[in-house]
Amino acid sequence: MIKKISDYIQNNFSTVFLVLVIVALLRPSLLSPLKNQADILLMGALFLGYLKIEFGEFSHLKANAKKIVALSVISVTVLPLFVFLLVFWLPLPMALGLTMIAAAPGAMMSPLIAGMWNLRVLWTSIYVILTSTLLPLTFPYVIQILFGSKVEIPILSISIFLAKMIILPSIFAFALKKISSTLAKKTAENSGAIGSLCIALFVAIIVASNRNFLLENFTKLQTFASLGMMILLFLFCFLVGYLIPAKEKREKLTNCLMFGCMNNGIVIIAASKFFSPEVQLVLLLSEVPWSFSLPLFKKFLDKGKKISNSEGDLWKSNKS
């Protein structure tokens, strides 16, 4: 029974996400009191993501270490700059929100998704670790450089907040592995479903807490324009990943997943503390393409693009 529920949540994340958001809009009183616990849900999802990472496997990636490091650095610096050059002419909240999403790649769910879809798990794992480690250092400074003349950016406060959100879950995850590897392994087995549920609940709580503001702006043209631009941003990021030179199809599709699966949850919670409601609205809209782009990407793989297990780079025989 538990396995069936777990599989359903993983395979129907968009449905679960949509139901919780509808509940948040119709009955906000059920979720809005949990606003102060939203951080914990997101950190819980990150904790579960770290449990899936096995550092011992990274020795197989020595041959491509420089490439993965380069991709990680490019994604947290060059990608947001390029997006900024494309959107700077838009209204400030929209341009800022789009650039903030582009500046936070490497969703913690990426390795799990890569494993489910037979893509490069180890490749994705080290990319997530590197981008997450760099995020507290790069994100506030990139936003300051690009928007500092128009918006006050509390660089130090954002850096400390991001470091806390990212480092604490990793410490707890690795401590659990040291204390009880058996418990860590059992917890990791259902981490996909639990992590997905944490993310969906996190967004629902944020939506419930900002329900009135969201409904007031829902019918405005700028809201629909922001949603349209956010969808284009995600398509653009997937495309960038796909166009990165790769040795074979499986690596190309893995790059596509890494660049398209953004860390927008942590950006949303940061925006709720440091940025205006208008920017928060734009960032909340990012959950729509984030939630529905993954099922679409999966369908793309299923229609003849999915790579077979025999093409190498399995968990313990990765020679790349």
Backbone hydrogen bonds, N-H to C=O, Kabsch-Sander energy under -0.5 kcal/mol:
donor,donor_aa,acceptor,acceptor_aa,energy
5,I,1,M,-2.2
6,S,2,I,-2.7
7,D,3,K,-2.9
8,Y,4,K,-2.3
9,I,5,I,-2.4
10,Q,6,S,-2.1
11,N,7,D,-2.6
12,N,8,Y,-1.8
13,F,10,Q,-0.6
16,V,12,N,-2.2
17,F,13,F,-3.1
18,L,14,S,-2.4
19,V,15,T,-2.5
20,L,16,V,-2.2
21,V,17,F,-2.0
22,I,18,L,-2.3
23,V,19,V,-2.3
24,A,20,L,-2.2
25,L,21,V,-1.8
26,L,22,I,-2.6
27,R,23,V,-3.2
30,L,27,R,-1.9
31,L,28,P,-1.1
32,S,28,P,-3.3
34,L,31,L,-2.1
35,K,32,S,-1.8
37,Q,34,L,-1.9
38,A,35,K,-1.5
41,L,37,Q,-1.7
42,L,38,A,-2.0
43,M,39,D,-2.7
44,G,40,I,-2.4
45,A,41,L,-2.0
46,L,42,L,-2.1
47,F,43,M,-2.7
48,L,44,G,-2.3
49,G,45,A,-1.9
50,Y,46,L,-2.4
51,L,47,F,-1.5
52,K,48,L,-0.8
52,K,49,G,-0.8
53,I,50,Y,-1.3
55,F,53,I,-0.6
57,E,54,E,-1.5
58,F,55,F,-1.5
59,S,56,G,-0.7
60,H,57,E,-1.8
61,L,58,F,-2.1
62,K,59,S,-1.1
64,N,61,L,-1.0
65,A,62,K,-1.2
68,I,64,N,-2.2
69,V,65,A,-2.4
70,A,66,K,-2.4
71,L,67,K,-2.5
72,S,68,I,-2.2
73,V,69,V,-2.5
74,I,70,A,-2.6
75,S,71,L,-2.2
76,V,72,S,-1.3
77,T,73,V,-0.9
77,T,74,I,-0.6
78,V,74,I,-0.8
79,L,74,I,-2.3
81,L,77,T,-1.3
82,F,78,V,-2.6
83,V,79,L,-2.5
84,F,80,P,-2.4
85,L,81,L,-1.9
86,L,82,F,-0.9
86,L,83,V,-0.7
87,V,83,V,-1.6
88,F,84,F,-1.9
90,L,87,V,-2.3
95,A,91,P,-2.6
96,L,92,L,-3.0
97,G,93,P,-2.3
98,L,94,M,-2.4
99,T,95,A,-2.1
100,M,96,L,-2.4
101,I,97,G,-1.9
102,A,98,L,-2.0
103,A,99,T,-1.5
104,A,101,I,-1.6
106,G,258,M,-0.8
106,G,261,C,-0.5
107,A,261,C,-2.2
110,S,107,A,-2.0
113,I,109,M,-2.4
114,A,110,S,-2.9
115,G,111,P,-2.2
116,M,112,L,-2.1
117,W,113,I,-1.8
118,N,115,G,-0.9
119,L,114,A,-3.1
121,V,119,L,-1.2
124,T,120,R,-2.0
125,S,121,V,-2.6
126,I,122,L,-2.3
127,Y,123,W,-1.5
128,V,124,T,-2.4
129,I,125,S,-2.3
130,L,126,I,-2.4
131,T,127,Y,-2.6
132,S,128,V,-2.4
133,T,129,I,-2.1
134,L,130,L,-2.1
135,L,131,T,-1.7
137,L,134,L,-1.2
138,T,134,L,-2.7
139,F,135,L,-2.2
142,V,138,T,-2.9
143,I,139,F,-2.3
144,Q,140,P,-2.1
145,I,141,Y,-2.6
146,L,142,V,-2.1
147,F,143,I,-2.8
148,G,144,Q,-2.2
150,K,147,F,-2.0
151,V,147,F,-2.4
153,I,151,V,-0.5
155,I,153,I,-1.9
158,I,154,P,-2.4
159,S,155,I,-2.5
160,I,156,L,-2.5
161,F,157,S,-2.3
162,L,158,I,-2.7
163,A,159,S,-2.4
164,K,160,I,-2.4
165,M,161,F,-2.4
166,I,162,L,-2.0
167,I,163,A,-3.2
168,L,164,K,-1.4
170,S,166,I,-1.1
171,I,167,I,-2.3
172,F,168,L,-2.3
173,A,169,P,-2.3
174,F,170,S,-2.5
175,A,171,I,-2.1
176,L,172,F,-2.2
177,K,173,A,-1.8
178,K,174,F,-1.6
179,I,175,A,-2.6
180,S,176,L,-3.0
184,A,180,S,-2.3
185,K,181,S,-2.3
186,K,182,T,-2.4
187,T,183,L,-2.5
188,A,184,A,-2.2
189,E,185,K,-1.3
190,N,186,K,-0.7
190,N,187,T,-0.8
191,S,188,A,-1.3
194,I,190,N,-2.2
195,G,191,S,-2.8
196,S,192,G,-2.2
197,L,193,A,-2.3
198,C,194,I,-2.4
199,I,195,G,-2.2
200,A,196,S,-2.5
201,L,197,L,-2.7
202,F,198,C,-2.5
203,V,199,I,-2.3
204,A,200,A,-2.3
205,I,201,L,-2.6
206,I,202,F,-1.9
207,V,203,V,-2.8
208,A,204,A,-2.8
209,S,205,I,-2.3
210,N,206,I,-1.2
211,R,208,A,-1.1
214,L,210,N,-2.5
215,L,211,R,-2.8
216,E,212,N,-2.2
217,N,213,F,-1.4
218,F,214,L,-0.9
219,T,215,L,-0.5
220,K,217,N,-1.2
223,T,220,K,-0.7
224,F,220,K,-1.4
225,A,221,L,-2.4
226,S,222,Q,-2.5
227,L,223,T,-2.3
228,G,224,F,-2.5
229,M,225,A,-2.4
230,M,226,S,-2.3
231,I,227,L,-2.3
232,L,228,G,-2.0
233,L,229,M,-2.2
234,F,230,M,-2.1
235,L,231,I,-2.2
236,F,232,L,-2.6
237,C,233,L,-2.5
238,F,234,F,-2.4
239,L,235,L,-2.2
240,V,236,F,-2.6
241,G,237,C,-2.2
242,Y,238,F,-2.0
243,L,239,L,-2.0
244,I,240,V,-0.8
244,I,241,G,-0.6
252,K,248,E,-1.9
253,L,249,K,-2.6
254,T,250,R,-1.8
255,N,251,E,-2.4
256,C,252,K,-1.9
257,L,253,L,-2.0
258,M,254,T,-2.7
259,F,255,N,-2.4
260,G,256,C,-1.7
261,C,257,L,-2.0
262,M,260,G,-1.1
263,N,104,A,-3.1
264,N,262,M,-1.0
267,V,263,N,-1.0
268,I,264,N,-2.5
269,I,265,G,-2.0
270,A,266,I,-1.6
271,A,267,V,-2.6
272,S,268,I,-1.9
273,K,269,I,-0.5
273,K,270,A,-1.0
274,F,270,A,-1.8
275,F,271,A,-2.3
280,Q,276,S,-2.1
281,L,277,P,-2.3
282,V,278,E,-1.5
283,L,279,V,-2.2
284,L,280,Q,-2.6
285,L,281,L,-1.7
286,S,282,V,-0.5
286,S,283,L,-1.1
287,E,284,L,-1.6
288,V,285,L,-1.4
290,W,286,S,-2.0
291,S,287,E,-2.1
292,F,288,V,-1.9
293,S,289,P,-2.3
294,L,290,W,-0.8
296,L,292,F,-1.4
297,F,293,S,-2.5
298,K,294,L,-2.4
299,K,295,P,-2.1
300,F,296,L,-1.9
301,L,297,F,-1.9
302,D,298,K,-2.4
303,K,299,K,-1.5
304,G,302,D,-1.3
305,K,300,F,-0.7
305,K,301,L,-0.6
306,K,301,L,-2.9
311,E,308,S,-1.6
312,G,309,N,-0.9
313,D,317,S,-0.5
317,S,314,L,-0.9
318,N,314,L,-0.6
